[in-house]
Amino acid sequence: MSTLENFVAVDWRSGKDKIFFFFKDSNTYSRFHIGNNRVDEGYPKPVKYSNWHDFHVHAKDLRFGFTSTSIEGWNLDQDILWLFYYDASTPMVCKYDQDSDKVMSNDRVEDTIWENIVPYFDRIVAGTWWQVSVDKPFVFRFIMNNGHFLYINIGMGQPDNKPYFRIERINDSTWPGLAPYKDRIITAVQNDRSLADSYYYIFLTDNEYITYNIPEKRMEYGPKKVDNDTWPGLLRGPRPEMSATASGFGVEASVSIPAD
């Protein structure tokens, strides 16, 4: 497939860092290996129980997702992928243990630490762990499709022990360089190479993307075209043997990501 539409990108931190791309129209996914800077051979693949455990039935309804260490219990060695989706009209979140490669739970968002995002759930297109300093270990940002974003600090609670939360406009003060593209964002995903070298890849309409420097809070470069030079293999079409199980939303992408 030549055009990226209706897809969600999420980061994977357990083992060798990767980015997973879910193509919802075809219920397929691709795995981008950051160290090799390309989509692995054999992708895209159909989303099935054998590769996404109990989450596979919800993949077509995925809205956004991201990885953090375990927030509940502060286990810094446990990598958790938070996958936010709709079950009918109910906002849900799947807590996926990357280390065991299994679903830990599927809960209504309103019953979790993410309850503050429920009123904005339908507008959120991307979220990420905005880890910019050791004194603010659990700061998260959620980009919305209306020119605003949500800021949540799980580690700095209010007197009632709830996370600190605010909503702000995307502008040159809060997201330097991003404002001209705020209405074109489809999805976004972090390349968490290190605390000092983390980039946020923001995918736009018209097969373009921006690289955003998280520690320095500025746009690194872009927009650039998504093609086989920048995101090798992301625009790859489905293999012929997949045609019986998934209508091809093949996508290959390559984003000149520095190797580890």
C-alpha positions in Angstrom: 0.0 0.0 0.0 1.3 3.4 -0.9 -0.7 5.6 1.5 -0.6 5.5 5.3 -4.1 6.0 6.7 -6.0 4.7 9.7 -3.0 3.2 11.5 -1.6 3.4 15.1 2.1 3.2 16.0 3.3 2.0 19.5 6.7 1.6 21.0 8.2 -1.6 22.4 11.0 -1.4 25.0 11.5 -5.0 26.2 14.6 -6.6 24.6 15.7 -4.9 21.4 13.7 -1.7 20.8 11.0 -1.8 18.2 8.0 0.1 16.8 4.8 -1.7 16.0 2.4 -0.4 13.4 -1.2 -1.5 13.5 -3.1 -1.1 10.1 -6.7 -1.2 11.2 -8.4 -1.4 7.9 -6.8 -4.8 7.2 -6.2 -5.9 10.8 -2.5 -6.4 10.1 0.7 -5.1 11.7 4.3 -4.5 11.0 7.4 -4.6 13.2 10.0 -2.0 12.7 13.4 -3.0 14.3 15.1 0.2 15.5 18.6 -1.2 15.6 18.3 -2.6 12.0 16.4 0.5 10.9 13.8 -1.4 8.9 10.7 -3.4 9.0 11.5 -7.1 9.7 11.1 -9.6 6.9 7.7 -11.3 6.7 5.7 -8.2 7.7 2.9 -7.1 7.6 1.2 -10.0 9.3 -2.4 -10.6 10.4 -3.1 -9.8 14.0 -3.9 -13.1 15.8 -3.9 -14.6 19.2 -0.5 -16.2 18.5 1.1 -12.8 18.2 -1.0 -10.5 20.3 -2.5 -12.8 22.9 -6.0 -11.7 24.2 -5.6 -8.2 22.7 -6.0 -9.5 19.1 -9.8 -9.2 19.1 -9.5 -5.4 20.0 -6.7 -4.4 17.6 -9.1 -3.1 14.9 -10.5 -0.7 17.5 -7.2 0.6 18.8 -7.0 4.4 19.2 -3.5 5.0 20.6 -0.8 3.3 22.8 2.6 3.7 24.4 5.0 2.0 26.7 6.2 2.8 30.2 7.7 1.0 33.1 5.2 -0.2 35.6 3.5 2.8 37.3 1.5 0.8 39.7 4.1 -0.7 42.1 7.0 1.4 40.6 8.7 -1.7 39.1 11.2 0.0 36.9 12.3 -3.3 35.3 8.8 -4.1 34.0 7.9 -2.8 30.5 4.1 -2.2 30.1 2.4 -1.4 26.8 -0.8 0.5 27.3 -3.2 0.0 24.4 -6.2 2.2 24.4 -9.3 1.1 22.4 -13.1 1.2 22.3 -15.2 -1.8 23.2 -18.5 -0.6 21.6 -18.7 2.9 23.0 -16.7 2.2 26.2 -13.1 3.5 26.4 -10.9 0.6 27.4 -7.2 0.1 28.1 -5.2 -3.1 27.7 -2.3 -3.5 30.1 0.2 -5.6 28.1 3.3 -7.1 29.8 6.1 -6.9 27.2 8.4 -9.1 29.2 6.0 -12.1 29.2 4.3 -11.0 25.9 0.9 -11.4 27.4 -2.2 -9.4 28.4 -2.3 -8.6 32.1 -5.7 -7.0 32.1 -8.4 -5.2 30.1 -10.2 -2.5 32.0 -12.5 0.4 31.5 -10.3 3.5 31.4 -12.5 5.2 34.0 -11.5 2.5 36.5 -7.7 3.0 36.0 -5.0 5.6 36.7 -5.9 7.1 33.2 -9.4 8.1 34.3 -8.7 11.8 33.6 -8.5 11.2 29.8 -12.0 9.7 29.5 -13.8 13.0 28.5 -11.2 13.5 25.8 -10.8 9.9 24.7 -12.4 10.3 21.2 -10.1 13.2 20.4 -6.8 11.7 21.4 -4.7 10.5 18.5 -1.4 9.8 20.3 0.1 9.5 23.7 3.6 9.0 25.1 5.7 8.8 28.3 7.3 12.2 28.4 10.2 11.3 30.6 12.4 14.4 30.6 14.0 14.3 34.1 14.5 11.9 37.0 12.4 14.1 39.4 9.4 13.8 37.1 9.5 10.1 36.2 5.9 9.6 35.1 4.8 12.5 33.0 2.7 11.7 30.0 1.4 13.8 27.1 -1.6 13.0 24.9 -2.0 14.8 21.6 -5.6 15.6 20.5 -7.1 16.3 17.1 -8.4 19.8 18.1 -5.1 21.6 18.5 -4.8 20.8 22.2 -2.9 18.2 24.3 -3.3 16.7 27.8 -0.5 16.7 30.4 -0.6 14.2 33.2 1.9 13.8 36.0 1.3 10.4 37.7 4.1 11.0 40.2 3.0 14.4 41.5 -0.5 13.8 43.0 -3.0 16.2 44.3 -3.9 16.2 48.0 -6.4 13.4 47.2 -3.6 11.4 45.6 -4.9 11.8 42.1 -2.5 12.6 39.3 -1.8 16.2 38.3 -3.7 17.0 35.1 -4.1 19.9 32.7 -5.1 20.7 29.1 -3.1 23.1 27.0 -3.0 24.4 23.4 -0.3 23.2 21.0 1.7 26.3 20.3 5.3 27.6 20.1 5.5 27.7 23.8 4.2 24.2 24.6 5.3 22.3 21.4 7.8 24.5 19.6 7.5 23.9 15.8 4.5 21.6 15.9 1.6 24.1 15.7 1.5 24.4 11.9 0.9 20.6 11.7 -1.5 20.1 14.6 -4.5 19.4 12.4 -2.7 16.7 10.3 -1.5 14.3 13.0 -2.6 10.6 12.5 -0.4 8.9 15.2 2.9 9.3 16.9 5.5 7.0 18.6 8.6 7.4 20.7 12.1 6.0 20.0 13.3 5.8 23.5 17.0 5.3 22.9 17.9 7.0 26.2 16.7 9.7 28.5 18.9 12.2 26.8 18.3 11.0 23.2 14.5 10.3 22.8 12.7 11.2 19.7 9.0 11.3 19.0 8.0 10.4 15.4 4.8 12.2 14.6 3.0 10.9 11.4 1.0 13.3 9.4 -1.4 13.1 6.5 0.0 12.9 3.0 2.6 10.3 4.0 4.8 12.7 5.9 6.3 12.6 9.4 8.1 14.9 11.8 10.9 14.0 14.2 10.5 15.8 17.6 13.3 16.0 20.1 11.7 15.3 23.5 14.5 16.3 25.9 15.2 19.6 24.0 11.4 20.2 23.4 11.9 21.1 19.8 11.2 19.8 16.3 14.4 18.1 15.1 13.4 17.9 11.4 10.6 17.5 9.0 8.1 17.1 7.6 9.8 14.4 5.5 8.2 11.9 3.2 7.6 8.3 4.5 9.3 6.1 1.9 11.7 3.3 1.6 14.6 5.5 2.4 13.2 7.0 5.6 11.2 4.1 6.9 12.4 1.0 4.9 9.6 -1.6 4.5 6.8 0.4 6.1 4.9 0.8 2.8 5.3 -2.8 1.9 2.1 -4.4 0.7 0.6 -7.6 2.1 2.1 -10.9 1.0 -0.1 -12.9 -1.5 -0.7 -15.6 1.1 -2.3 -13.0 3.3 -5.1 -12.1 0.9 -7.5 -14.7 2.2 -7.2 -13.4 5.7 -6.6 -9.7 5.4 -7.3 -7.2 2.7 -3.9 -5.6 2.1 -3.1 -2.5 3.9 0.6 -3.1 3.3 2.8 -0.4 4.6 6.5 -0.2 4.7 8.2 2.7 6.4 11.7 3.6 7.3 12.7 6.5 9.4 16.4 6.9 9.5 16.5 5.9 13.2 20.0 5.9 14.6 21.1 2.3 15.4 21.8 1.3 19.0 
